[in-house]
Amino acid sequence: MDIRETFARNLRLARQEKGLSQEELAHLADIDRTYVSSLERCVYSPSIEVLDRLAKALNVEAADLIKRSDK
C-alpha cells in the first residue's frame, strides 16, 4: 500500500470514528467536500497544510493520518 492509499484509509477511518460526514469534515477543515471525497478515493494527495487542517479537524496528529498499520 502506497502513502496515498494509507492516507486515504486513515482519513476515512478517522472521519468515521468521529461520526462525521465528508461534508462536516470539509466544513471543519475549511475545504471543499468534493476534495475530501477525492482524498478518500486516492484521486489527490493533500498538501502539508491540508493534512494539518484535516488532522486538527479530526483532533488527531497529522502523523496518524499517514502512519502505516502493522498489518
N, CA, C and O atoms as a Tinker XYZ file with bonds, in Angstrom:
   284  protein
     1  N      0.852000   -1.176000    0.000000    73     2
     2  CA     0.000000    0.000000    0.000000    64     1     3
     3  C      0.899000    1.240000    0.000000    63     2     4     5
     4  O      1.785000    1.381000    0.842000    81     3
     5  N      0.652000    2.131000   -0.958000    73     3     6
     6  CA     1.475000    3.341000   -1.006000    64     5     7
     7  C      0.954000    4.397000   -0.031000    63     6     8     9
     8  O     -0.101000    4.223000    0.579000    81     7
     9  N      1.689000    5.473000    0.106000    73     7    10
    10  CA     1.377000    6.501000    1.098000    64     9    11
    11  C      0.014000    7.149000    0.839000    63    10    12    13
    12  O     -0.692000    7.500000    1.784000    81    11
    13  N     -0.355000    7.308000   -0.420000    73    11    14
    14  CA    -1.649000    7.914000   -0.724000    64    13    15
    15  C     -2.797000    7.001000   -0.288000    63    14    16    17
    16  O     -3.802000    7.471000    0.245000    81    15
    17  N     -2.641000    5.704000   -0.516000    73    15    18
    18  CA    -3.659000    4.737000   -0.084000    64    17    19
    19  C     -3.724000    4.670000    1.445000    63    18    20    21
    20  O     -4.803000    4.577000    2.029000    81    19
    21  N     -2.567000    4.719000    2.072000    73    19    22
    22  CA    -2.521000    4.712000    3.533000    64    21    23
    23  C     -3.238000    5.936000    4.086000    63    22    24    25
    24  O     -4.055000    5.822000    5.000000    81    23
    25  N     -2.933000    7.105000    3.532000    73    23    26
    26  CA    -3.592000    8.336000    3.970000    64    25    27
    27  C     -5.103000    8.251000    3.760000    63    26    28    29
    28  O     -5.873000    8.596000    4.655000    81    27
    29  N     -5.526000    7.797000    2.589000    73    27    30
    30  CA    -6.958000    7.710000    2.276000    64    29    31
    31  C     -7.677000    6.812000    3.274000    63    30    32    33
    32  O     -8.748000    7.155000    3.774000    81    31
    33  N     -7.075000    5.652000    3.559000    73    31    34
    34  CA    -7.687000    4.720000    4.508000    64    33    35
    35  C     -7.762000    5.343000    5.900000    63    34    36    37
    36  O     -8.803000    5.283000    6.554000    81    35
    37  N     -6.661000    5.939000    6.351000    73    35    38
    38  CA    -6.633000    6.530000    7.684000    64    37    39
    39  C     -7.586000    7.714000    7.811000    63    38    40    41
    40  O     -8.225000    7.893000    8.848000    81    39
    41  N     -7.680000    8.514000    6.767000    73    39    42
    42  CA    -8.606000    9.645000    6.777000    64    41    43
    43  C    -10.044000    9.163000    6.907000    63    42    44    45
    44  O    -10.800000    9.670000    7.736000    81    43
    45  N    -10.419000    8.192000    6.094000    73    43    46
    46  CA   -11.778000    7.664000    6.139000    64    45    47
    47  C    -12.085000    7.061000    7.514000    63    46    48    49
    48  O    -13.142000    7.325000    8.087000    81    47
    49  N    -11.170000    6.258000    8.036000    73    47    50
    50  CA   -11.387000    5.634000    9.343000    64    49    51
    51  C    -11.515000    6.674000   10.447000    63    50    52    53
    52  O    -12.409000    6.577000   11.288000    81    51
    53  N    -10.627000    7.670000   10.453000    73    51    54
    54  CA   -10.680000    8.708000   11.484000    64    53    55
    55  C    -11.984000    9.495000   11.387000    63    54    56    57
    56  O    -12.604000    9.808000   12.403000    81    55
    57  N    -12.394000    9.810000   10.170000    73    55    58
    58  CA   -13.650000   10.558000    9.976000    64    57    59
    59  C    -14.834000    9.742000   10.482000    63    58    60    61
    60  O    -15.700000   10.270000   11.180000    81    59
    61  N    -14.877000    8.467000   10.136000    73    59    62
    62  CA   -15.979000    7.605000   10.555000    64    61    63
    63  C    -15.985000    7.386000   12.068000    63    62    64    65
    64  O    -17.050000    7.343000   12.683000    81    63
    65  N    -14.801000    7.247000   12.668000    73    63    66
    66  CA   -14.717000    7.085000   14.122000    64    65    67
    67  C    -15.262000    8.297000   14.857000    63    66    68    69
    68  O    -15.824000    8.170000   15.944000    81    67
    69  N    -15.096000    9.473000   14.263000    73    67    70
    70  CA   -15.618000   10.705000   14.861000    64    69    71
    71  C    -17.097000   10.917000   14.530000    63    70    72    73
    72  O    -17.724000   11.847000   15.036000    81    71
    73  N    -17.645000   10.054000   13.684000    73    71    74
    74  CA   -19.054000   10.175000   13.313000    64    73    75
    75  C    -19.344000   11.358000   12.410000    63    74    76    77
    76  O    -20.442000   11.914000   12.438000    81    75
    77  N    -18.359000   11.743000   11.608000    73    75    78
    78  CA   -18.513000   12.900000   10.731000    64    77    79
    79  C    -18.783000   12.476000    9.296000    63    78    80    81
    80  O    -18.245000   11.478000    8.819000    81    79
    81  N    -19.613000   13.237000    8.622000    73    79    82
    82  CA   -19.782000   13.060000    7.185000    64    81    83
    83  C    -18.628000   13.764000    6.485000    63    82    84    85
    84  O    -17.906000   14.551000    7.097000    81    83
    85  N    -18.462000   13.479000    5.217000    73    83    86
    86  CA   -17.445000   14.192000    4.447000    64    85    87
    87  C    -17.728000   15.686000    4.459000    63    86    88    89
    88  O    -16.805000   16.496000    4.553000    81    87
    89  N    -18.982000   16.046000    4.365000    73    87    90
    90  CA   -19.350000   17.461000    4.359000    64    89    91
    91  C    -19.013000   18.132000    5.686000    63    90    92    93
    92  O    -18.513000   19.256000    5.706000    81    91
    93  N    -19.285000   17.445000    6.792000    73    91    94
    94  CA   -18.969000   18.016000    8.104000    64    93    95
    95  C    -17.458000   18.187000    8.278000    63    94    96    97
    96  O    -16.999000   19.216000    8.773000    81    95
    97  N    -16.697000   17.185000    7.873000    73    95    98
    98  CA   -15.241000   17.281000    7.965000    64    97    99
    99  C    -14.725000   18.419000    7.093000    63    98   100   101
   100  O    -13.867000   19.192000    7.518000    81    99
   101  N    -15.242000   18.518000    5.890000    73    99   102
   102  CA   -14.817000   19.586000    4.983000    64   101   103
   103  C    -15.073000   20.955000    5.607000    63   102   104   105
   104  O    -14.230000   21.847000    5.518000    81   103
   105  N    -16.221000   21.121000    6.231000    73   103   106
   106  CA   -16.553000   22.391000    6.873000    64   105   107
   107  C    -15.565000   22.690000    8.006000    63   106   108   109
   108  O    -15.071000   23.812000    8.119000    81   107
   109  N    -15.280000   21.694000    8.840000    73   107   110
   110  CA   -14.361000   21.895000    9.963000    64   109   111
   111  C    -12.941000   22.216000    9.493000    63   110   112   113
   112  O    -12.228000   22.991000   10.131000    81   111
   113  N    -12.539000   21.613000    8.370000    73   111   114
   114  CA   -11.180000   21.818000    7.854000    64   113   115
   115  C    -11.108000   22.956000    6.844000    63   114   116   117
   116  O    -10.033000   23.269000    6.334000    81   115
   117  N    -12.251000   23.575000    6.555000    73   115   118
   118  CA   -12.324000   24.686000    5.598000    64   117   119
   119  C    -11.803000   24.286000    4.215000    63   118   120   121
   120  O    -11.005000   24.992000    3.599000    81   119
   121  N    -12.291000   23.117000    3.746000    73   119   122
   122  CA   -12.010000   22.662000    2.392000    64   121   123
   123  C    -13.310000   22.193000    1.763000    63   122   124   125
   124  O    -14.319000   22.061000    2.455000    81   123
   125  N    -13.301000   21.944000    0.482000    73   123   126
   126  CA   -14.497000   21.538000   -0.234000    64   125   127
   127  C    -14.809000   20.061000    0.013000    63   126   128   129
   128  O    -13.898000   19.238000    0.108000    81   127
   129  N    -16.087000   19.732000    0.115000    73   127   130
   130  CA   -16.494000   18.352000    0.360000    64   129   131
   131  C    -16.027000   17.425000   -0.745000    63   130   132   133
   132  O    -15.636000   16.288000   -0.480000    81   131
   133  N    -16.063000   17.896000   -1.972000    73   131   134
   134  CA   -15.633000   17.031000   -3.075000    64   133   135
   135  C    -14.139000   16.734000   -2.987000    63   134   136   137
   136  O    -13.679000   15.701000   -3.474000    81   135
   137  N    -13.382000   17.637000   -2.366000    73   135   138
   138  CA   -11.953000   17.399000   -2.175000    64   137   139
   139  C    -11.734000   16.298000   -1.134000    63   138   140   141
   140  O    -10.860000   15.449000   -1.306000    81   139
   141  N    -12.519000   16.311000   -0.067000    73   139   142
   142  CA   -12.446000   15.240000    0.935000    64   141   143
   143  C    -12.741000   13.909000    0.265000    63   142   144   145
   144  O    -12.025000   12.931000    0.481000    81   143
   145  N    -13.783000   13.866000   -0.543000    73   143   146
   146  CA   -14.130000   12.649000   -1.268000    64   145   147
   147  C    -12.977000   12.193000   -2.157000    63   146   148   149
   148  O    -12.647000   11.008000   -2.191000    81   147
   149  N    -12.375000   13.117000   -2.864000    73   147   150
   150  CA   -11.255000   12.790000   -3.752000    64   149   151
   151  C    -10.046000   12.285000   -2.967000    63   150   152   153
   152  O     -9.342000   11.385000   -3.424000    81   151
   153  N     -9.805000   12.854000   -1.800000    73   151   154
   154  CA    -8.706000   12.379000   -0.958000    64   153   155
   155  C     -8.960000   10.948000   -0.501000    63   154   156   157
   156  O     -8.052000   10.118000   -0.508000    81   155
   157  N    -10.186000   10.667000   -0.106000    73   155   158
   158  CA   -10.526000    9.329000    0.375000    64   157   159
   159  C    -10.523000    8.285000   -0.748000    63   158   160   161
   160  O    -10.409000    7.088000   -0.487000    81   159
   161  N    -10.648000    8.740000   -1.976000    73   159   162
   162  CA   -10.626000    7.823000   -3.123000    64   161   163
   163  C     -9.258000    7.790000   -3.807000    63   162   164   165
   164  O     -9.119000    7.191000   -4.874000    81   163
   165  N     -8.271000    8.411000   -3.223000    73   163   166
   166  CA    -6.894000    8.440000   -3.748000    64   165   167
   167  C     -6.771000    9.177000   -5.078000    63   166   168   169
   168  O     -5.854000    8.905000   -5.852000    81   167
   169  N     -7.668000   10.091000   -5.345000    73   167   170
   170  CA    -7.583000   10.873000   -6.579000    64   169   171
   171  C     -6.509000   11.951000   -6.435000    63   170   172   173
   172  O     -5.754000   12.217000   -7.371000    81   171
   173  N     -6.450000   12.564000   -5.257000    73   171   174
   174  CA    -5.475000   13.609000   -4.974000    64   173   175
   175  C     -4.681000   13.274000   -3.721000    63   174   176   177
   176  O     -5.099000   12.461000   -2.896000    81   175
   177  N     -3.534000   13.913000   -3.598000    73   175   178
   178  CA    -2.748000   13.875000   -2.365000    64   177   179
   179  C     -2.849000   15.256000   -1.729000    63   178   180   181
   180  O     -2.834000   16.265000   -2.434000    81   179
   181  N     -2.952000   15.309000   -0.400000    73   179   182
   182  CA    -3.102000   16.615000    0.232000    64   181   183
   183  C     -1.770000   17.354000    0.346000    63   182   184   185
   184  O     -0.703000   16.745000    0.414000    81   183
   185  N     -1.862000   18.665000    0.364000    73   183   186
   186  CA    -0.675000   19.455000    0.699000    64   185   187
   187  C     -0.438000   19.288000    2.199000    63   186   188   189
   188  O     -1.312000   18.803000    2.916000    81   187
   189  N      0.715000   19.679000    2.661000    73   187   190
   190  CA     1.031000   19.593000    4.085000    64   189   191
   191  C      0.077000   20.461000    4.904000    63   190   192   193
   192  O     -0.266000   20.113000    6.034000    81   191
   193  N     -0.353000   21.597000    4.332000    73   191   194
   194  CA    -1.280000   22.489000    5.032000    64   193   195
   195  C     -2.655000   21.828000    5.177000    63   194   196   197
   196  O     -3.283000   21.912000    6.232000    81   195
   197  N     -3.110000   21.176000    4.115000    73   195   198
   198  CA    -4.412000   20.497000    4.171000    64   197   199
   199  C     -4.335000   19.312000    5.130000    63   198   200   201
   200  O     -5.275000   19.071000    5.888000    81   199
   201  N     -3.244000   18.581000    5.107000    73   199   202
   202  CA    -3.047000   17.478000    6.045000    64   201   203
   203  C     -3.174000   17.986000    7.479000    63   202   204   205
   204  O     -3.833000   17.355000    8.305000    81   203
   205  N     -2.554000   19.109000    7.773000    73   203   206
   206  CA    -2.620000   19.694000    9.107000    64   205   207
   207  C     -4.040000   20.120000    9.464000    63   206   208   209
   208  O     -4.495000   19.869000   10.580000    81   207
   209  N     -4.737000   20.752000    8.543000    73   207   210
   210  CA    -6.117000   21.189000    8.819000    64   209   211
   211  C     -7.045000   20.004000    9.053000    63   210   212   213
   212  O     -7.908000   20.051000    9.929000    81   211
   213  N     -6.868000   18.937000    8.266000    73   211   214
   214  CA    -7.686000   17.738000    8.462000    64   213   215
   215  C     -7.402000   17.103000    9.821000    63   214   216   217
   216  O     -8.325000   16.705000   10.531000    81   215
   217  N     -6.131000   17.013000   10.176000    73   215   218
   218  CA    -5.760000   16.435000   11.468000    64   217   219
   219  C     -6.360000   17.240000   12.614000    63   218   220   221
   220  O     -6.899000   16.669000   13.562000    81   219
   221  N     -6.269000   18.561000   12.529000    73   219   222
   222  CA    -6.849000   19.409000   13.578000    64   221   223
   223  C     -8.360000   19.237000   13.648000    63   222   224   225
   224  O     -8.926000   19.173000   14.739000    81   223
   225  N     -9.014000   19.162000   12.504000    73   223   226
   226  CA   -10.470000   18.991000   12.470000    64   225   227
   227  C    -10.887000   17.649000   13.071000    63   226   228   229
   228  O    -11.955000   17.532000   13.674000    81   227
   229  N    -10.038000   16.648000   12.900000    73   227   230
   230  CA   -10.325000   15.307000   13.435000    64   229   231
   231  C     -9.767000   15.109000   14.837000    63   230   232   233
   232  O     -9.993000   14.072000   15.461000    81   231
   233  N     -9.034000   16.110000   15.332000    73   231   234
   234  CA    -8.414000   16.044000   16.658000    64   233   235
   235  C     -7.452000   14.854000   16.775000    63   234   236   237
   236  O     -7.459000   14.118000   17.762000    81   235
   237  N     -6.628000   14.692000   15.736000    73   235   238
   238  CA    -5.588000   13.661000   15.723000    64   237   239
   239  C     -4.279000   14.325000   15.304000    63   238   240   241
   240  O     -4.272000   15.461000   14.830000    81   239
   241  N     -3.195000   13.620000   15.479000    73   239   242
   242  CA    -1.904000   14.099000   14.997000    64   241   243
   243  C     -1.830000   13.887000   13.488000    63   242   244   245
   244  O     -2.344000   12.895000   12.972000    81   243
   245  N     -1.201000   14.804000   12.793000    73   243   246
   246  CA    -1.053000   14.661000   11.342000    64   245   247
   247  C     -0.348000   13.347000   11.002000    63   246   248   249
   248  O     -0.683000   12.692000   10.015000    81   247
   249  N      0.619000   12.973000   11.817000    73   247   250
   250  CA     1.346000   11.722000   11.582000    64   249   251
   251  C      0.424000   10.512000   11.615000    63   250   252   253
   252  O      0.678000    9.519000   10.933000    81   251
   253  N     -0.648000   10.588000   12.407000    73   251   254
   254  CA    -1.589000    9.468000   12.480000    64   253   255
   255  C     -2.283000    9.230000   11.139000    63   254   256   257
   256  O     -2.682000    8.106000   10.834000    81   255
   257  N     -2.424000   10.275000   10.349000    73   255   258
   258  CA    -3.108000   10.140000    9.065000    64   257   259
   259  C     -2.227000    9.527000    7.980000    63   258   260   261
   260  O     -2.727000    9.075000    6.951000    81   259
   261  N     -0.929000    9.514000    8.212000    73   259   262
   262  CA    -0.041000    8.916000    7.192000    64   261   263
   263  C      0.701000    7.697000    7.721000    63   262   264   265
   264  O      1.529000    7.116000    7.020000    81   263
   265  N      0.403000    7.312000    8.953000    73   263   266
   266  CA     1.077000    6.175000    9.560000    64   265   267
   267  C      0.553000    4.867000    8.982000    63   266   268   269
   268  O     -0.655000    4.638000    8.921000    81   267
   269  N      1.476000    4.018000    8.563000    73   267   270
   270  CA     1.104000    2.705000    8.061000    64   269   271
   271  C      0.781000    1.782000    9.223000    63   270   272   273
   272  O      1.431000    1.837000   10.266000    81   271
   273  N     -0.217000    0.941000    9.043000    73   271   274
   274  CA    -0.549000   -0.021000   10.093000    64   273   275
   275  C      0.443000   -1.165000   10.048000    63   274   276   277
   276  O      1.116000   -1.375000    9.038000    81   275
   277  N      0.532000   -1.892000   11.125000    73   275   278
   278  CA     1.449000   -3.025000   11.217000    64   277   279
   279  C      0.903000   -4.258000   10.499000    63   278   280   281
   280  O      1.602000   -5.261000   10.354000    81   279
   281  N     -0.325000   -4.179000   10.060000    73   279   282
   282  CA    -0.967000   -5.328000    9.417000    64   281   283
   283  C     -0.502000   -5.519000    8.003000    63   282   284
   284  O     -0.949000   -6.444000    7.325000    81   283
